[in-house]
Amino acid sequence: MEKKPPSVNDLALSMQNSGIPHELLVKEARLAIAEGDWESLEERVERLQRSFIQPVVNATGVLLHTNLGRASWGIPQSHFSSNIEFNLNDGNRGSRQTSIGNLFAQLCGTESAMVVNNCSSAVLLVLSALATGQGVAISRSELVEIGGSFRVPEMLELSGAYLVEVGTTNKTRVVDYQKAIEAHRNVAMALKVHQSNYKIVGFTEETTVEELSSLNLPLVADIGSGLLDSSCPWLSTGAPKWLAGEPAAKQTLQSGADLVTFSCDKLLGGPQAGIIAGKSDLIEKCLRHPFARVLRPGSHTLVSLQELALRYLHRDGDKIPFWRMACFREDELRLRAEKINAGEVTTMDSVPGGGTLPTVVIPSIGLKLPGDRSKELRRGVNGGLPIIARVQDGDTYLDFRTINPDHDELVAAALENLG
Ligand SMILES: *Cc1c(COP(=O)(O)O)cnc(C)c1O
């Protein structure tokens, strides 16, 4: 190492081909010099580059990988002004919720719907708009935590509603709800929360939506995962077997729920957002609550969701990347893996991920590379896209179900360079 440090500016200029703005390079150069380690600038700049949000190849076999943005869904380009709150029919001010809400109401077979930032927002808004200062009846088996920061009892507290716990951890019957409602009087609604990411097995009993709808209270079902219709009319091959038992918005509403809430980036396969769908008087209350403004999505999200909704209405599951990857046949995946001249073609188990369907695996095909090559792949071999692989028992696996076929050549090139 040189004894005398270079000037901050000269050092920063030495990395100007990186495409990083000069003032960020200056900051890194200053830090490198302060630590007496200015030769590390290139490595520092690479670390900075890798910290930016960028496309990656998901080769993990986790279809909805929470760390990789769950569903992969392209955000449409929008360098234009839009009629987000302008009614082109009459020239008056419009609502950003009306048109998209109508599309999702149609898809859920219900009266009305609205969009917020995610499913957590949907639950918070519903609780705040319908139950602040009042009780919400929930089974003790459904006081769940999802992804670390969504915890049902905390959401309730935040909304100003209070928890009326019903039944036991393993068994909750409709009479338990009736007793709890009589004992507390001021119960505003019943909330059924889908056990998305865990299962209770053994001596268990759950109350169905149908049974709960007899309670004479607004019934809200947080189904979480965002499956629209259990018969999957957008798939020419019908519903895959592994979806069995997953609650769907349309059937949950048909069974008597007054509202459902769900995420848009889980089984719906879209951008991060949340939907509230069901009875229009209840949606109206949600729309009027001040949180509706706090939790409203921007036009990029709405344009993107609108495109997704139209593909569902066209019954074009093949144009929804999540469903396309979920439905690849093993022989198609094998052909793709065999075409890449590296590693060993092997059977694998993909998983839905994203906190959905906790015990489900989907048979898949991948490539096995000896040893742990995950770090090199993650760094993007020869300037290619970062590839996120799975490491198991010291070997590296790339699952072709979650790799976009458009990226196969890129993966082939990376593996060739990896040697
Ligand atoms: C995933 C999930 C949530 C949280 O959804 P986000 O969109 O991640 O905020 C809430 N409830 C249930 C049942 C879920 O499965």
The ligand as an ORCA input file, in Angstrom:
! r2SCAN-3c Opt
* xyz 0 1
  C     -49.375    -12.334      4.493
  C     -50.514    -12.111      5.380
  C     -50.724    -10.855      5.956
  C     -49.784     -9.697      5.715
  O     -49.810     -9.328      4.394
  P     -48.779     -8.219      3.799
  O     -49.301     -8.019      2.420
  O     -47.442     -8.863      3.849
  O     -48.888     -7.020      4.639
  C     -51.823    -10.689      6.764
  N     -52.656    -11.708      7.022
  C     -52.486    -12.949      6.504
  C     -53.461    -14.033      6.857
  C     -51.406    -13.184      5.655
  O     -51.238    -14.399      5.132
*
